[in-house]
Amino acid sequence: QVQLVESGGGLVQPGESLRLSCAASRSISSTHTMAWYRQTPGKQRDLVAQISSGGSTNYADSVKGRFTISRDNAKNTVYLQMNSLNAEDTAVYYCNAYSIYFGSIWGHGTQVTVSS
């Protein structure tokens, strides 16, 4: 069973930055689309950013220009660099790996809180 483990979350003030990491227990990023989602209480889990096996990226409008997703296949890790954070970015962030054949794999999430 492949596992995804997120890390790097925490409490920051508005305008500051965080980098989230998602480590896979086995090498899957070369064949899977990797993505970050986020969810707040009572809200749907929404896509934040994704990167395909070919390296193409896609971002939610709310984070364009502020967040960057990247992938290091050698380390079986995907990153989310988050700059200019604001209170609306407060959420639990989840890592996801997807392929047509294997379906979706989810991490357990990491809390990001932006508050003064």
LINPEJO-V291472 format. One record per residue. N is the residue number from 1. RES is the residue in three letters. SS is DSSP state (@ for helix, = for strand, . for the rest). NEAR is the number of other C-alpha atoms within 12 Angstrom. D_FIRST is the distance of its C-alpha to the first C-alpha in Angstrom with 1 decimal. Layout:
[[N:RES:SS:NEAR:D_FIRST] [N:RES:SS:NEAR:D_FIRST]]
//
This chain:
[[1:GLN:.:11:0.0] [2:VAL:.:21:3.8] [3:GLN:.:23:6.4] [4:LEU:=:33:10.0] [5:VAL:=:29:12.9] [6:GLU:=:33:16.4] [7:SER:=:27:19.6] [8:GLY:.:27:23.3] [9:GLY:.:30:24.4] [10:GLY:=:25:27.6] [11:LEU:=:23:31.2] [12:VAL:=:25:33.5] [13:GLN:.:21:36.9] [14:PRO:.:21:37.7] [15:GLY:.:18:38.1] [16:GLU:.:23:35.7] [17:SER:.:26:32.5] [18:LEU:=:33:28.9] [19:ARG:=:28:26.1] [20:LEU:=:35:22.5] [21:SER:=:35:19.6] [22:CYS:=:43:16.0] [23:ALA:=:35:13.9] [24:ALA:=:33:10.6] [25:SER:.:19:8.6] [26:ARG:.:22:8.9] [27:SER:.:22:11.9] [28:ILE:.:33:11.7] [29:SER:.:37:14.9] [30:SER:.:25:17.1] [31:THR:.:23:16.1] [32:HIS:.:31:15.1] [33:THR:=:34:17.5] [34:MET:=:47:17.0] [35:ALA:=:45:18.8] [36:TRP:=:47:20.0] [37:TYR:=:36:21.1] [38:ARG:=:34:23.2] [39:GLN:=:26:24.3] [40:THR:.:22:27.4] [41:PRO:.:11:28.4] [42:GLY:.:7:29.6] [43:LYS:.:11:28.5] [44:GLN:.:12:26.1] [45:ARG:.:20:23.1] [46:ASP:=:25:24.7] [47:LEU:=:23:23.7] [48:VAL:=:34:25.1] [49:ALA:=:38:24.3] [50:GLN:=:36:22.2] [51:ILE:=:34:22.2] [52:SER:.:27:21.5] [53:SER:.:23:20.3] [54:GLY:.:16:24.1] [55:GLY:.:21:24.9] [56:SER:.:17:26.7] [57:THR:=:23:26.5] [58:ASN:=:24:27.4] [59:TYR:=:25:28.4] [60:ALA:.:22:29.6] [61:ASP:@:13:33.4] [62:SER:@:19:33.4] [63:VAL:@:28:31.7] [64:LYS:.:20:33.2] [65:GLY:.:17:35.0] [66:ARG:.:25:33.4] [67:PHE:=:30:29.7] [68:THR:=:31:28.1] [69:ILE:=:37:24.6] [70:SER:=:34:23.7] [71:ARG:=:38:21.0] [72:ASP:=:23:20.7] [73:ASN:@:26:18.5] [74:ALA:@:14:19.5] [75:LYS:@:19:18.1] [76:ASN:.:27:15.0] [77:THR:=:34:16.7] [78:VAL:=:43:18.4] [79:TYR:=:37:21.5] [80:LEU:=:39:23.8] [81:GLN:=:28:27.3] [82:MET:=:35:29.3] [83:ASN:.:24:33.1] [84:SER:.:24:35.9] [85:LEU:.:31:33.9] [86:ASN:.:26:35.7] [87:ALA:@:19:35.3] [88:GLU:@:20:33.9] [89:ASP:@:37:30.8] [90:THR:.:26:30.0] [91:ALA:=:31:26.6] [92:VAL:=:33:23.0] [93:TYR:=:40:21.3] [94:TYR:=:40:17.7] [95:CYS:=:44:15.7] [96:ASN:=:42:14.3] [97:ALA:=:42:12.9] [98:TYR:=:26:14.1] [99:SER:=:19:14.8] [100:ILE:.:11:16.9] [101:TYR:.:11:14.7] [102:PHE:.:14:11.2] [103:GLY:=:15:12.8] [104:SER:=:20:12.1] [105:ILE:=:30:9.6] [106:TRP:=:28:11.5] [107:GLY:.:28:12.2] [108:HIS:.:22:14.4] [109:GLY:.:30:17.5] [110:THR:=:31:20.4] [111:GLN:=:27:24.0] [112:VAL:=:34:26.7] [113:THR:=:28:30.2] [114:VAL:=:26:33.3] [115:SER:.:18:36.5] [116:SER:.:12:39.9]]
//
